[in-house]
Amino acid sequence: MAIKNFQTKKLEEEVISENITVSDFMTINLYKFYKNQSVLEVMETLLKHNISGGPVVNDQNELVGIISEGDCIKQISESRYYNQPMENMSVENYMIRDVETVTPDMHLFDVANKFLSLKKRRFPVCEQGKLVGLISQKNVLKAALELQGHSWKS
């Protein structure tokens, strides 16, 4: 009869959790936006792909901002208030420019704490000034389930 060594399993889980980084769970196939795009295009993309926002980059794939559903709603509200056509509004006018980012080598638990303290839903992941991915609260939840041996359906 074999005796299970629960202490060994616990040590293995601790080693795994110590080495978990943003790059292990970040999304790399992103919907990116550009500052000269229309906000209507952004809204269509958000709805079509069931996402709540995304990074805004320049032609060199450098992060210049982030745009979300809330930013688009702000545009809808302002266009109605000022009686302006929505077609003429660009992402540049509504994106958030001062964006908090993380690096791919940042520990996932540190990112979880950053989500809590800054009350953000997502962080762009940048390396050497270039956008390389996006980490969201959902990515952290999926990681937690995987670490506990649970599977999830995407």
C-alpha positions, 0 to 999 in steps of 0.5 A, a space after each residue: 500500500 502506497 502512502 501519499 506524501 502530502 507535504 511533497 505535493 504542497 512543496 510542488 504547489 509552492 514552487 509552481 506558485 512562486 514562478 508564476 508570472 504575467 507572461 504565463 497567463 497574459 493574452 497575446 492575441 489582442 484587439 488593438 486600436 489606433 488613435 485616428 480610428 473612429 469611436 464607432 469602430 471601437 464600439 463595433 469591435 468591443 461588441 463583436 468580440 465581447 471585450 470591454 476595452 483595449 490598448 491604443 498603439 502607434 505604428 511602432 506598437 508602442 502603447 499610447 493609451 487605452 480605450 474602454 466601454 466607459 470611454 465610448 459611453 462618454 463619447 455617446 453622452 457628449 455627442 448627444 449633449 453637444 449635438 455632434 455627429 458620432 462618426 467624426 469622433 476619434 479614439 484620440 479624443 476619448 482614450 485614457 493616456 496615462 496608463 498603468 502598465 506591467 511587465 511580463 516578468 511581474 509575479 501574478 500575485 503582485 498583479 492581483 494586488 495591483 488590481 485591488 489597489 488601483 481598481 483596474 480591470 486590465 493592464 497592458 503588458 509592455 516590454 522595452 516600450 512595446 506592447 506585448 500583451 494584456 493581463 485582465 482580472 479574468 486572466 488572474 482568476 483562470 490562473 487561480 483555478 489552474 493552480 488549484 487543479 481545476 479546469 475552465 472553459 473559455 
